[in-house]
């Protein structure tokens, strides 16, 4: 009986030992959940820089600086500073560039300078940073360096800088910093071994690293897939904006660019538009990101989210043309058809254009009874009357120098309505030039903005009044 018990215990011990060895050699056999793909950059808890090289840059964000060769031969451009990123945490601007090349590729600093950080700023071995402070005050953060490939001389330089921030830590230009780490995730069925490079100015402002390197060849122009309408920051079908939609409507483009790559779509570098033939307005040019040092700031204002996406398997960029740092830019409330011409550029100044027209339905609720004008020594006196004013808040007075000429608003602020439907108004145009002929038009404005419905014209020669037998009503083209 003793021998039987001893034999059973011996079998049990050997079985446990066997199971332990199997689990040690084949850890994938354990019943654990599959880990999520690592984000391209480790999540930033405070939406700012979280490595020890923060706060060291002193170079001007808008100052002159040197231009250098690339740290290695770039095979593809994986991301740029304007790329939208969302790996399941807080969305953010990419804030640097991803230079794609085979893992094991040697990485060199072309600027040289002081080694001010060597740090694992994330979890696992993918997120090692080597940071260089160059002679002009800019910090170069090289991310995704293979830890084991960082030369001892670079480690020694970092220790020297830690001992003496002013005189220590210097390495020469073209010094090897390490090698590209093996990246375990493919993106669009392509290997994504890369170096993420940030360049920081004073105040930890992220600058566009393309500005610090010689121009790479780029014969792939950007593209605009679609221009369309937004209401409450959501894409709507069709091409009509109703009166109630005027306060919350905007415009967007669905756009992208390829740079040394057949698969990695990037957002455009610069976006601008001309509205109804007016001068061009720049939405943004990515010398830096809109938040400066805040990588999440403004990202959901600049991009329309959803459907914008940016991860290993989805890159679609919908850009809000109404974006400004001060809030949403208003678009025309005037009744009738409007046209926007949009242009996008890549960093090499290749560009593409798109034109889009839509209609705003915003009728006037005012019933006019008459419009007249006469010269007076104080200026041209314009008078008008109404029999009904509906929901109008007031009036704008426009002037042109011919019947088909450009209309210019001459009142600096809205001419307020009177609290009577049947009302009479007058306005003196004291900027009229003696001897010139002017055509005058009225437009009413309500809570949704100017209607764009013009009443008139009335012609006046400054120094002499000309009577017209008929007053006509027209709309803006």
Residue pairs with C-beta under 8 A, 6 or more apart in sequence:
22 29
23 29
23 30
36 88
37 87
37 185
37 312
38 124
38 126
38 184
38 185
39 85
39 87
39 88
39 89
40 79
40 85
40 87
40 94
40 98
40 192
40 196
41 85
41 94
41 127
41 143
41 196
42 121
42 122
42 123
42 127
43 87
43 89
43 90
44 50
44 90
44 92
44 295
44 296
47 90
47 92
47 294
47 295
47 296
47 297
48 54
48 204
48 293
48 294
48 295
49 198
49 200
49 204
49 293
50 121
51 117
51 119
51 121
51 129
51 131
51 141
52 116
52 117
52 119
52 131
53 116
53 117
53 119
53 129
53 131
53 133
53 139
53 141
53 200
54 200
54 204
55 204
56 116
56 131
56 133
56 139
57 133
57 137
57 138
57 139
57 200
57 201
57 202
57 203
57 204
58 137
58 202
59 65
59 134
59 136
59 137
59 138
59 201
59 202
60 137
60 201
60 202
61 201
61 202
61 203
61 205
61 207
61 288
61 292
62 287
63 136
63 201
65 136
65 138
65 211
65 212
66 111
66 134
66 136
66 212
67 211
67 212
67 213
67 214
68 110
68 111
68 212
68 213
68 214
69 110
69 213
69 214
70 99
70 110
70 213
70 214
70 216
71 99
71 107
71 108
71 109
71 110
71 142
71 177
71 195
71 197
72 99
72 101
72 105
72 106
72 107
72 108
72 180
72 195
73 101
73 105
74 99
74 100
74 101
74 216
74 260
75 100
75 101
75 102
75 260
76 100
76 190
76 260
76 261
76 263
76 264
77 97
77 98
77 99
77 100
77 216
77 259
77 260
77 261
77 264
77 266
78 97
78 98
78 99
78 100
78 187
78 192
78 194
78 261
78 264
79 85
79 94
79 96
79 97
79 98
79 196
79 264
79 266
80 94
80 97
80 208
80 210
80 259
80 266
80 267
80 269
80 286
80 347
81 93
81 94
81 95
81 96
81 97
81 206
81 208
81 209
81 286
81 288
81 289
82 93
82 94
82 266
82 267
82 268
82 269
82 286
82 289
83 93
83 94
83 266
83 267
83 310
83 315
84 91
84 93
84 94
84 267
84 299
84 303
84 305
84 308
84 309
84 310
84 317
85 91
85 92
85 93
85 94
85 310
85 311
86 92
86 309
86 310
86 311
87 311
90 296
91 296
91 299
91 300
91 303
91 305
91 310
92 295
92 296
92 299
93 289
93 290
93 291
93 295
93 296
93 299
94 295
94 310
95 198
95 206
95 289
95 295
96 141
96 143
96 196
96 197
96 198
96 199
96 206
96 209
97 196
97 197
97 208
97 209
97 210
98 192
98 194
98 195
98 196
99 194
99 195
99 197
100 191
100 192
100 193
100 194
100 261
100 264
101 180
101 193
101 194
101 195
102 180
102 191
102 193
103 146
103 179
103 180
103 181
103 182
103 183
103 191
103 193
104 146
104 149
104 179
104 180
104 182
105 179
105 180
105 193
106 176
106 178
106 179
107 142
107 145
107 176
107 177
107 178
107 179
107 180
107 195
108 174
108 175
108 176
108 177
109 132
109 140
109 142
109 171
109 173
109 174
109 175
109 177
110 173
110 174
111 132
111 134
111 135
111 138
111 140
111 173
112 132
112 134
112 135
112 170
112 171
112 172
112 173
112 174
112 175
113 132
113 133
113 134
113 135
113 140
113 170
113 171
114 132
114 133
114 157
114 161
114 168
114 169
114 170
114 171
115 130
115 131
115 132
115 154
115 157
115 158
115 160
115 161
115 169
115 171
116 131
116 132
116 133
116 139
116 158
116 161
116 169
117 129
117 130
117 131
117 141
117 158
118 128
118 129
118 130
118 131
118 150
118 154
118 155
118 158
119 128
119 129
119 131
120 127
120 128
120 129
120 147
121 127
121 128
121 129
121 143
125 146
125 147
125 181
126 144
126 181
126 183
126 184
127 143
127 144
128 143
128 144
128 145
128 146
128 147
128 150
128 178
128 181
129 141
129 142
129 143
129 145
130 142
130 145
130 150
130 154
130 177
130 178
131 139
131 140
131 141
131 142
132 139
132 140
132 142
132 171
132 177
133 139
133 140
134 140
137 201
137 202
138 199
138 200
138 201
138 207
138 212
139 198
139 199
139 200
140 197
140 198
140 199
141 197
141 198
141 199
141 200
142 177
142 178
142 195
142 196
142 197
143 195
143 196
143 197
143 198
144 180
144 181
144 183
144 194
144 195
144 196
145 177
145 178
145 179
145 180
145 181
145 195
146 178
146 179
146 180
146 181
146 182
147 178
147 181
149 178
149 179
150 177
150 178
151 176
151 177
151 178
153 171
153 175
154 171
154 175
154 176
154 177
154 178
157 168
157 169
157 170
157 171
158 169
160 168
160 169
160 170
161 168
161 169
162 168
162 169
180 193
180 194
180 195
181 193
182 193
183 191
183 192
183 193
183 194
185 192
185 312
186 192
186 312
187 263
187 264
187 312
187 313
188 263
188 264
188 312
188 313
189 263
190 263
190 264
192 312
197 209
198 206
198 209
199 206
199 207
199 208
199 209
199 212
200 206
200 207
201 207
203 292
203 293
204 293
205 288
205 292
205 293
206 288
206 289
206 292
206 293
206 295
207 287
207 288
208 286
208 287
208 288
208 347
210 347
211 287
215 348
216 259
216 260
216 348
217 260
218 259
218 260
218 346
218 347
218 348
218 350
219 350
220 257
220 258
220 259
220 260
220 346
220 350
221 257
221 346
221 350
221 351
221 352
222 255
222 256
222 257
222 268
222 269
222 344
222 345
222 346
222 350
222 351
222 352
223 255
223 256
223 257
223 344
223 352
224 253
224 254
224 255
224 342
224 344
224 352
224 353
224 354
225 254
225 255
225 256
226 253
226 254
226 354
227 251
227 252
227 253
227 254
227 340
227 342
227 354
227 355
227 356
228 235
228 236
228 251
228 252
228 254
228 356
229 235
229 236
229 238
229 239
229 241
229 249
229 250
229 251
229 252
229 358
230 236
230 249
230 250
230 251
230 252
230 304
230 320
230 322
231 241
231 245
231 248
231 249
231 250
232 248
233 250
233 304
233 320
234 304
235 252
235 304
235 307
235 318
239 357
239 358
239 359
240 358
240 359
240 360
240 361
241 249
241 358
241 359
241 360
241 361
242 361
243 361
243 362
243 363
243 448
244 448
246 333
246 360
246 362
246 448
246 449
247 448
249 331
250 320
250 321
250 322
250 328
250 329
250 331
251 320
251 321
251 322
251 331
251 340
251 356
252 304
252 318
252 319
252 320
252 321
253 271
253 318
253 319
253 321
253 342
253 344
253 354
254 316
254 317
254 318
254 319
255 267
255 268
255 271
255 317
255 319
255 344
255 352
256 265
256 266
256 267
256 268
256 315
256 316
256 317
257 265
257 266
257 267
257 268
257 269
257 344
257 346
258 264
258 265
258 266
259 266
259 346
259 347
264 315
265 315
265 316
265 317
266 315
266 346
267 317
267 319
268 319
268 344
268 345
268 346
269 285
269 286
269 344
269 345
269 346
269 347
270 282
270 284
270 285
270 286
270 344
270 345
271 282
271 283
271 284
271 319
271 321
271 342
271 343
271 344
272 280
272 281
272 282
272 283
272 342
272 343
273 280
273 281
273 283
273 321
273 340
273 341
273 342
273 343
274 280
274 281
274 340
274 341
275 281
275 331
275 332
275 338
275 339
275 340
276 332
276 338
276 339
276 340
277 339
280 343
281 329
283 319
283 321
283 323
284 290
284 302
284 323
289 295
289 298
290 297
290 298
290 301
290 302
290 323
290 325
291 297
291 298
291 299
298 323
298 325
299 305
301 320
301 323
301 328
302 319
302 320
302 323
303 317
303 318
303 319
303 320
304 318
304 319
304 320
305 318
307 316
307 318
308 316
308 317
308 318
309 315
309 316
310 317
320 328
321 329
321 340
321 342
322 328
322 329
322 330
322 331
323 329
330 449
331 338
332 338
332 360
332 452
333 360
333 362
333 448
333 449
333 450
333 451
333 452
334 360
334 362
334 449
334 450
334 451
334 452
334 453
334 476
335 360
335 361
335 362
335 363
335 364
335 451
335 452
335 453
335 475
335 476
336 359
336 360
336 452
336 475
336 476
336 477
337 357
337 358
337 359
337 477
338 357
338 358
338 359
338 360
339 355
339 356
339 357
340 355
340 356
340 357
341 353
341 354
341 355
342 353
342 354
342 355
342 356
343 351
343 352
343 353
344 351
344 352
345 351
360 452
362 448
362 449
362 451
362 452
362 453
363 451
363 453
364 390
364 392
364 444
364 451
364 453
365 388
365 389
365 390
365 391
365 392
365 444
365 446
366 386
366 388
366 389
366 390
366 392
366 444
366 455
367 386
367 387
367 388
367 389
367 390
368 384
368 385
368 386
368 387
368 442
368 455
368 473
369 384
369 385
369 386
369 387
369 422
370 384
370 385
370 471
371 382
371 383
371 384
371 440
371 442
371 455
371 456
371 457
371 458
371 471
372 382
372 383
372 384
372 458
373 380
373 381
373 382
373 383
373 440
373 458
373 459
373 460
373 465
374 380
374 381
374 460
374 465
375 381
375 460
375 461
375 462
375 463
375 464
375 465
376 428
378 428
378 430
379 428
379 429
379 430
379 431
379 432
379 462
380 428
380 429
380 432
380 438
380 440
380 460
380 462
381 426
381 427
381 428
381 429
382 397
382 426
382 427
382 428
382 429
382 440
382 458
382 460
383 424
383 425
383 426
384 395
384 424
384 425
384 426
384 442
384 455
385 422
385 423
385 424
385 425
386 421
386 422
386 423
386 425
387 421
387 422
388 421
388 422
389 417
389 418
389 421
389 423
389 444
390 446
391 446
391 447
392 417
392 444
392 445
392 446
393 414
393 416
393 417
393 445
393 446
393 447
394 414
394 415
394 416
394 417
394 444
394 445
395 411
395 414
395 415
395 417
395 425
395 442
395 443
395 444
395 445
396 409
396 411
396 414
396 415
396 442
396 443
396 444
396 445
396 450
397 409
397 410
397 411
397 415
397 427
397 429
397 440
397 441
397 442
397 443
398 407
398 408
398 409
398 410
398 440
398 441
398 442
398 443
398 454
399 407
399 408
399 410
399 429
399 432
399 438
399 439
399 440
399 441
400 406
400 407
400 408
400 438
400 439
400 441
400 457
401 436
401 437
401 438
401 439
402 439
403 439
403 457
405 439
407 441
407 454
410 429
410 431
411 427
414 445
415 425
415 427
417 423
418 425
429 438
429 440
432 438
432 460
432 462
433 462
434 462
434 463
435 461
435 462
435 463
436 461
436 462
437 459
437 460
437 461
437 462
437 466
438 459
438 460
438 461
438 462
439 456
439 457
439 458
439 459
440 456
440 457
440 458
440 459
440 460
441 454
441 455
441 456
441 457
441 474
442 454
442 455
442 456
443 450
443 451
443 452
443 453
443 454
443 455
444 450
444 451
444 453
445 451
452 475
452 476
453 473
453 475
453 476
454 473
454 474
454 475
454 476
455 471
455 473
455 474
456 471
456 472
456 473
456 474
457 468
457 471
457 472
458 468
458 471
459 466
459 468
460 466
